[in-house]
């Protein structure tokens, strides 16, 4: 059995901003990822939150239990293996 520790990703750690706080502001103002980066700094420093910000904008998710990775303009779930 492959055991993995629980993962909870819910914020930009560089800016200490919760995705749940950011989503309503982004939606109300029609922000894109680039606008979020410009207005808040989220995704603009270490970049680790960019795939989560993309997913948040796409489907409204604000808490993630999987580690995502940005690959070009696609979001990939790490650990998923293609059959």
N, CA, C and O atoms as CSV, one atom per row, in Angstrom:
chain,resi,resn,atom,element,x,y,z
A,1,UNK,N,N,0.846,-1.177,0.000
A,1,UNK,CA,C,0.000,0.000,0.000
A,1,UNK,C,C,0.893,1.241,0.000
A,1,UNK,O,O,1.849,1.331,0.770
A,2,UNK,N,N,0.569,2.188,-0.868
A,2,UNK,CA,C,1.316,3.441,-0.948
A,2,UNK,C,C,0.655,4.480,-0.064
A,2,UNK,O,O,-0.417,4.989,-0.391
A,3,UNK,N,N,1.287,4.795,1.050
A,3,UNK,CA,C,0.756,5.788,1.971
A,3,UNK,C,C,1.330,7.145,1.643
A,3,UNK,O,O,2.533,7.285,1.421
A,4,UNK,N,N,0.479,8.133,1.613
A,4,UNK,CA,C,0.913,9.514,1.403
A,4,UNK,C,C,0.357,10.363,2.531
A,4,UNK,O,O,-0.790,10.177,2.939
A,5,UNK,N,N,1.151,11.286,3.036
A,5,UNK,CA,C,0.631,12.167,4.087
A,5,UNK,C,C,-0.466,13.068,3.526
A,5,UNK,O,O,-0.485,13.370,2.333
A,6,UNK,N,N,-1.362,13.485,4.385
A,6,UNK,CA,C,-2.426,14.399,3.969
A,6,UNK,C,C,-1.819,15.734,3.551
A,6,UNK,O,O,-0.893,16.242,4.184
A,7,UNK,N,N,-2.353,16.279,2.488
A,7,UNK,CA,C,-1.890,17.564,1.978
A,7,UNK,C,C,-3.069,18.528,2.023
A,7,UNK,O,O,-4.176,18.190,1.603
A,8,UNK,N,N,-2.824,19.718,2.530
A,8,UNK,CA,C,-3.849,20.771,2.513
A,8,UNK,C,C,-3.173,22.046,2.031
A,8,UNK,O,O,-2.339,22.631,2.722
A,9,UNK,N,N,-3.549,22.455,0.843
A,9,UNK,CA,C,-2.989,23.667,0.255
A,9,UNK,C,C,-4.145,24.638,0.075
A,9,UNK,O,O,-5.086,24.372,-0.674
A,10,UNK,N,N,-4.064,25.773,0.772
A,10,UNK,CA,C,-5.189,26.703,0.757
A,10,UNK,C,C,-4.776,28.166,0.662
A,10,UNK,O,O,-5.595,29.062,0.870
A,11,UNK,N,N,-3.485,28.412,0.342
A,11,UNK,CA,C,-3.036,29.802,0.332
A,11,UNK,C,C,-1.744,29.983,-0.459
A,11,UNK,O,O,-1.028,29.028,-0.763
A,12,UNK,N,N,-1.480,31.236,-0.776
A,12,UNK,CA,C,-0.172,31.648,-1.273
A,12,UNK,C,C,0.688,31.862,-0.033
A,12,UNK,O,O,0.405,32.746,0.775
A,13,UNK,N,N,1.727,31.064,0.118
A,13,UNK,CA,C,2.543,31.180,1.328
A,13,UNK,C,C,3.405,32.441,1.316
A,13,UNK,O,O,3.708,32.985,2.377
A,14,UNK,N,N,3.797,32.906,0.156
A,14,UNK,CA,C,4.626,34.114,0.091
A,14,UNK,C,C,3.860,35.350,0.561
A,14,UNK,O,O,4.403,36.190,1.280
A,15,UNK,N,N,2.601,35.452,0.152
A,15,UNK,CA,C,1.782,36.619,0.505
A,15,UNK,C,C,0.866,36.354,1.698
A,15,UNK,O,O,0.191,37.260,2.186
A,16,UNK,N,N,0.849,35.103,2.164
A,16,UNK,CA,C,-0.018,34.708,3.292
A,16,UNK,C,C,-1.483,35.051,3.016
A,16,UNK,O,O,-2.193,35.557,3.885
A,17,UNK,N,N,-1.914,34.766,1.797
A,17,UNK,CA,C,-3.276,35.086,1.386
A,17,UNK,C,C,-4.019,33.800,1.055
A,17,UNK,O,O,-3.597,33.034,0.189
A,18,UNK,N,N,-5.133,33.569,1.752
A,18,UNK,CA,C,-5.946,32.379,1.514
A,18,UNK,C,C,-6.639,32.477,0.159
A,18,UNK,O,O,-7.099,33.547,-0.241
A,19,UNK,N,N,-6.709,31.342,-0.545
A,19,UNK,CA,C,-7.431,31.312,-1.814
A,19,UNK,C,C,-8.903,31.669,-1.591
A,19,UNK,O,O,-9.518,32.306,-2.447
A,20,UNK,N,N,-9.474,31.266,-0.450
A,20,UNK,CA,C,-10.877,31.570,-0.138
A,20,UNK,C,C,-11.109,33.073,0.020
A,20,UNK,O,O,-12.218,33.550,-0.222
A,21,UNK,N,N,-10.093,33.821,0.418
A,21,UNK,CA,C,-10.205,35.281,0.504
A,21,UNK,C,C,-10.041,35.910,-0.877
A,21,UNK,O,O,-10.680,36.911,-1.199
A,22,UNK,N,N,-9.193,35.316,-1.669
A,22,UNK,CA,C,-8.855,35.859,-2.977
A,22,UNK,C,C,-9.943,35.615,-4.021
A,22,UNK,O,O,-10.197,36.482,-4.856
A,23,UNK,N,N,-10.582,34.459,-3.986
A,23,UNK,CA,C,-11.547,34.092,-5.024
A,23,UNK,C,C,-12.678,35.105,-5.198
A,23,UNK,O,O,-12.923,35.525,-6.329
A,24,UNK,N,N,-13.380,35.520,-4.144
A,24,UNK,CA,C,-14.480,36.470,-4.371
A,24,UNK,C,C,-14.016,37.807,-4.943
A,24,UNK,O,O,-14.725,38.421,-5.741
A,25,UNK,N,N,-12.847,38.253,-4.544
A,25,UNK,CA,C,-12.307,39.512,-5.074
A,25,UNK,C,C,-11.964,39.345,-6.552
A,25,UNK,O,O,-12.274,40.208,-7.373
A,26,UNK,N,N,-11.322,38.225,-6.879
A,26,UNK,CA,C,-10.944,37.956,-8.270
A,26,UNK,C,C,-12.182,37.857,-9.157
A,26,UNK,O,O,-12.212,38.413,-10.255
A,27,UNK,N,N,-13.199,37.146,-8.678
A,27,UNK,CA,C,-14.429,36.994,-9.474
A,27,UNK,C,C,-15.168,38.324,-9.619
A,27,UNK,O,O,-15.651,38.651,-10.704
A,28,UNK,N,N,-15.256,39.080,-8.547
A,28,UNK,CA,C,-15.983,40.356,-8.585
A,28,UNK,C,C,-15.339,41.351,-9.541
A,28,UNK,O,O,-16.017,42.194,-10.129
A,29,UNK,N,N,-14.029,41.243,-9.688
A,29,UNK,CA,C,-13.297,42.191,-10.528
A,29,UNK,C,C,-12.875,41.624,-11.874
A,29,UNK,O,O,-12.229,42.314,-12.662
A,30,UNK,N,N,-13.237,40.362,-12.147
A,30,UNK,CA,C,-12.892,39.749,-13.424
A,30,UNK,C,C,-11.400,39.540,-13.617
A,30,UNK,O,O,-10.894,39.619,-14.737
A,31,UNK,N,N,-10.694,39.271,-12.521
A,31,UNK,CA,C,-9.244,39.119,-12.601
A,31,UNK,C,C,-8.835,37.826,-13.290
A,31,UNK,O,O,-9.479,36.788,-13.136
A,32,UNK,N,N,-7.761,37.910,-14.045
A,32,UNK,CA,C,-7.082,36.751,-14.619
A,32,UNK,C,C,-5.919,36.396,-13.690
A,32,UNK,O,O,-5.679,37.088,-12.700
A,33,UNK,N,N,-5.208,35.332,-14.005
A,33,UNK,CA,C,-4.024,34.981,-13.220
A,33,UNK,C,C,-3.032,36.137,-13.218
A,33,UNK,O,O,-2.456,36.470,-12.183
A,34,UNK,N,N,-2.840,36.736,-14.369
A,34,UNK,CA,C,-1.883,37.834,-14.472
A,34,UNK,C,C,-2.308,39.022,-13.602
A,34,UNK,O,O,-1.469,39.672,-12.979
A,35,UNK,N,N,-3.616,39.299,-13.563
A,35,UNK,CA,C,-4.114,40.392,-12.728
A,35,UNK,C,C,-3.913,40.080,-11.254
A,35,UNK,O,O,-3.515,40.950,-10.480
A,36,UNK,N,N,-4.189,38.832,-10.861
A,36,UNK,CA,C,-3.961,38.425,-9.471
A,36,UNK,C,C,-2.504,38.649,-9.098
A,36,UNK,O,O,-2.200,39.164,-8.022
A,37,UNK,N,N,-1.607,38.259,-9.997
A,37,UNK,CA,C,-0.181,38.426,-9.734
A,37,UNK,C,C,0.167,39.907,-9.581
A,37,UNK,O,O,0.910,40.281,-8.674
A,38,UNK,N,N,-0.365,40.740,-10.460
A,38,UNK,CA,C,-0.084,42.180,-10.406
A,38,UNK,C,C,-0.677,42.845,-9.167
A,38,UNK,O,O,-0.022,43.669,-8.528
A,39,UNK,N,N,-1.909,42.490,-8.829
A,39,UNK,CA,C,-2.628,43.163,-7.745
A,39,UNK,C,C,-2.233,42.679,-6.351
A,39,UNK,O,O,-2.247,43.458,-5.399
A,40,UNK,N,N,-1.879,41.394,-6.224
A,40,UNK,CA,C,-1.635,40.824,-4.892
A,40,UNK,C,C,-0.219,40.325,-4.682
A,40,UNK,O,O,0.220,40.178,-3.541
A,41,UNK,N,N,0.506,40.063,-5.761
A,41,UNK,CA,C,1.823,39.453,-5.642
A,41,UNK,C,C,1.764,37.940,-5.569
A,41,UNK,O,O,2.796,37.274,-5.653
A,42,UNK,N,N,0.559,37.385,-5.410
A,42,UNK,CA,C,0.420,35.920,-5.378
A,42,UNK,C,C,0.830,35.345,-6.731
A,42,UNK,O,O,0.432,35.854,-7.778
A,43,UNK,N,N,1.623,34.289,-6.698
A,43,UNK,CA,C,2.081,33.653,-7.922
A,43,UNK,C,C,3.243,34.354,-8.578
A,43,UNK,O,O,3.756,33.887,-9.595
A,44,UNK,N,N,3.667,35.467,-8.014
A,44,UNK,CA,C,4.701,36.282,-8.646
A,44,UNK,C,C,6.056,36.174,-7.961
A,44,UNK,O,O,7.038,36.741,-8.440
A,45,UNK,N,N,6.120,35.452,-6.843
A,45,UNK,CA,C,7.404,35.299,-6.162
A,45,UNK,C,C,7.938,33.891,-6.413
A,45,UNK,O,O,8.621,33.670,-7.413
A,46,UNK,N,N,7.650,32.948,-5.546
A,46,UNK,CA,C,8.175,31.589,-5.741
A,46,UNK,C,C,7.432,30.853,-6.853
A,46,UNK,O,O,7.993,29.952,-7.478
A,47,UNK,N,N,6.172,31.227,-7.109
A,47,UNK,CA,C,5.402,30.622,-8.192
A,47,UNK,C,C,4.719,29.308,-7.859
A,47,UNK,O,O,4.008,28.755,-8.698
A,48,UNK,N,N,4.918,28.797,-6.654
A,48,UNK,CA,C,4.339,27.500,-6.295
A,48,UNK,C,C,2.809,27.523,-6.281
A,48,UNK,O,O,2.186,26.477,-6.460
A,49,UNK,N,N,2.198,28.673,-6.077
A,49,UNK,CA,C,0.732,28.725,-6.011
A,49,UNK,C,C,0.087,28.924,-7.381
A,49,UNK,O,O,-1.138,28.864,-7.486
A,50,UNK,N,N,0.863,29.155,-8.423
A,50,UNK,CA,C,0.259,29.416,-9.736
A,50,UNK,C,C,-0.697,28.330,-10.203
A,50,UNK,O,O,-1.790,28.663,-10.661
A,51,UNK,N,N,-0.344,27.033,-10.114
A,51,UNK,CA,C,-1.318,26.032,-10.578
A,51,UNK,C,C,-2.593,26.026,-9.746
A,51,UNK,O,O,-3.669,25.723,-10.262
A,52,UNK,N,N,-2.482,26.356,-8.469
A,52,UNK,CA,C,-3.664,26.414,-7.607
A,52,UNK,C,C,-4.517,27.632,-7.947
A,52,UNK,O,O,-5.745,27.559,-7.930
A,53,UNK,N,N,-3.872,28.741,-8.251
A,53,UNK,CA,C,-4.608,29.929,-8.670
A,53,UNK,C,C,-5.334,29.670,-9.986
A,53,UNK,O,O,-6.478,30.089,-10.159
A,54,UNK,N,N,-4.672,28.983,-10.913
A,54,UNK,CA,C,-5.322,28.628,-12.186
A,54,UNK,C,C,-6.556,27.767,-11.937
A,54,UNK,O,O,-7.626,28.020,-12.490
A,55,UNK,N,N,-6.390,26.749,-11.098
A,55,UNK,CA,C,-7.512,25.852,-10.793
A,55,UNK,C,C,-8.619,26.607,-10.068
A,55,UNK,O,O,-9.799,26.390,-10.344
A,56,UNK,N,N,-8.252,27.486,-9.152
A,56,UNK,CA,C,-9.230,28.288,-8.420
A,56,UNK,C,C,-10.069,29.112,-9.388
A,56,UNK,O,O,-11.295,29.145,-9.280
A,57,UNK,N,N,-9.418,29.771,-10.324
A,57,UNK,CA,C,-10.142,30.584,-11.295
A,57,UNK,C,C,-11.016,29.732,-12.206
A,57,UNK,O,O,-12.098,30.159,-12.608
A,58,UNK,N,N,-10.554,28.536,-12.530
A,58,UNK,CA,C,-11.287,27.664,-13.450
A,58,UNK,C,C,-12.534,27.062,-12.829
A,58,UNK,O,O,-13.584,27.009,-13.469
A,59,UNK,N,N,-12.426,26.599,-11.565
A,59,UNK,CA,C,-13.564,25.855,-11.003
A,59,UNK,C,C,-13.978,26.270,-9.595
A,59,UNK,O,O,-14.886,25.669,-9.021
A,60,UNK,N,N,-13.332,27.280,-9.034
A,60,UNK,CA,C,-13.740,27.780,-7.727
A,60,UNK,C,C,-13.175,27.035,-6.537
A,60,UNK,O,O,-13.515,27.356,-5.398
A,61,UNK,N,N,-12.328,26.055,-6.764
A,61,UNK,CA,C,-11.722,25.315,-5.657
A,61,UNK,C,C,-10.777,26.230,-4.887
A,61,UNK,O,O,-9.984,26.956,-5.487
A,62,UNK,N,N,-10.863,26.196,-3.555
A,62,UNK,CA,C,-9.979,27.031,-2.736
A,62,UNK,C,C,-9.154,26.226,-1.742
A,62,UNK,O,O,-8.276,26.779,-1.080
A,63,UNK,N,N,-9.421,24.929,-1.627
A,63,UNK,CA,C,-8.624,24.042,-0.778
A,63,UNK,C,C,-8.285,22.813,-1.608
A,63,UNK,O,O,-9.167,22.171,-2.178
A,64,UNK,N,N,-6.998,22.494,-1.669
A,64,UNK,CA,C,-6.520,21.400,-2.507
A,64,UNK,C,C,-5.873,20.325,-1.650
A,64,UNK,O,O,-5.224,20.622,-0.648
A,65,UNK,N,N,-6.056,19.075,-2.052
A,65,UNK,CA,C,-5.469,17.955,-1.313
A,65,UNK,C,C,-4.465,17.199,-2.160
A,65,UNK,O,O,-4.021,16.112,-1.789
A,66,UNK,N,N,-4.106,17.775,-3.301
A,66,UNK,CA,C,-3.102,17.174,-4.166
A,66,UNK,C,C,-2.076,18.237,-4.535
A,66,UNK,O,O,-2.387,19.426,-4.608
A,67,UNK,N,N,-0.866,17.791,-4.762
A,67,UNK,CA,C,0.194,18.699,-5.179
A,67,UNK,C,C,0.092,18.861,-6.685
A,67,UNK,O,O,0.151,17.882,-7.429
A,68,UNK,N,N,-0.061,20.095,-7.129
A,68,UNK,CA,C,-0.176,20.407,-8.548
A,68,UNK,C,C,1.121,21.028,-9.033
A,68,UNK,O,O,1.874,21.621,-8.261
A,69,UNK,N,N,1.364,20.882,-10.316
A,69,UNK,CA,C,2.562,21.455,-10.928
A,69,UNK,C,C,2.153,22.161,-12.204
A,69,UNK,O,O,1.344,21.639,-12.972
A,70,UNK,N,N,2.695,23.328,-12.434
A,70,UNK,CA,C,2.456,24.047,-13.682
A,70,UNK,C,C,3.368,23.483,-14.758
A,70,UNK,O,O,4.585,23.429,-14.580
A,71,UNK,N,N,2.792,23.068,-15.857
A,71,UNK,CA,C,3.571,22.637,-17.018
A,71,UNK,C,C,3.016,23.421,-18.194
A,71,UNK,O,O,1.917,23.146,-18.674
A,72,UNK,N,N,3.782,24.393,-18.650
A,72,UNK,CA,C,3.319,25.328,-19.680
A,72,UNK,C,C,2.021,25.952,-19.186
A,72,UNK,O,O,2.006,26.590,-18.133
A,73,UNK,N,N,0.938,25.780,-19.925
A,73,UNK,CA,C,-0.341,26.339,-19.503
A,73,UNK,C,C,-1.274,25.279,-18.949
A,73,UNK,O,O,-2.456,25.550,-18.737
A,74,UNK,N,N,-0.765,24.071,-18.709
A,74,UNK,CA,C,-1.582,22.990,-18.177
A,74,UNK,C,C,-1.253,22.776,-16.712
A,74,UNK,O,O,-0.154,23.096,-16.259
A,75,UNK,N,N,-2.204,22.238,-15.980
A,75,UNK,CA,C,-1.990,21.879,-14.584
A,75,UNK,C,C,-1.936,20.365,-14.514
A,75,UNK,O,O,-2.823,19.679,-15.023
A,76,UNK,N,N,-0.894,19.847,-13.883
A,76,UNK,CA,C,-0.691,18.415,-13.767
A,76,UNK,C,C,-0.707,18.046,-12.295
A,76,UNK,O,O,-0.113,18.739,-11.469
A,77,UNK,N,N,-1.392,16.945,-11.964
A,77,UNK,CA,C,-1.393,16.442,-10.595
A,77,UNK,C,C,-0.196,15.524,-10.456
A,77,UNK,O,O,-0.099,14.517,-11.156
A,78,UNK,N,N,0.720,15.864,-9.554
A,78,UNK,CA,C,1.894,15.032,-9.345
A,78,UNK,C,C,1.478,13.721,-8.710
A,78,UNK,O,O,0.598,13.690,-7.850
A,79,UNK,N,N,2.108,12.646,-9.133
A,79,UNK,CA,C,1.809,11.336,-8.583
A,79,UNK,C,C,0.853,10.552,-9.459
A,79,UNK,O,O,0.773,9.330,-9.336
A,80,UNK,N,N,0.120,11.226,-10.346
A,80,UNK,CA,C,-0.741,10.513,-11.285
A,80,UNK,C,C,0.134,9.959,-12.388
A,80,UNK,O,O,0.913,10.686,-13.004
A,81,UNK,N,N,0.002,8.687,-12.629
A,81,UNK,CA,C,0.798,8.060,-13.676
A,81,UNK,C,C,-0.115,7.646,-14.807
A,81,UNK,O,O,-1.163,7.039,-14.585
A,82,UNK,N,N,0.284,7.974,-16.010
A,82,UNK,CA,C,-0.494,7.568,-17.178
A,82,UNK,C,C,-0.359,6.067,-17.371
A,82,UNK,O,O,0.725,5.508,-17.205
A,83,UNK,N,N,-1.445,5.425,-17.716
A,83,UNK,CA,C,-1.422,3.974,-17.936
A,83,UNK,C,C,-1.015,3.665,-19.341
A,83,UNK,O,O,-0.937,2.496,-19.718
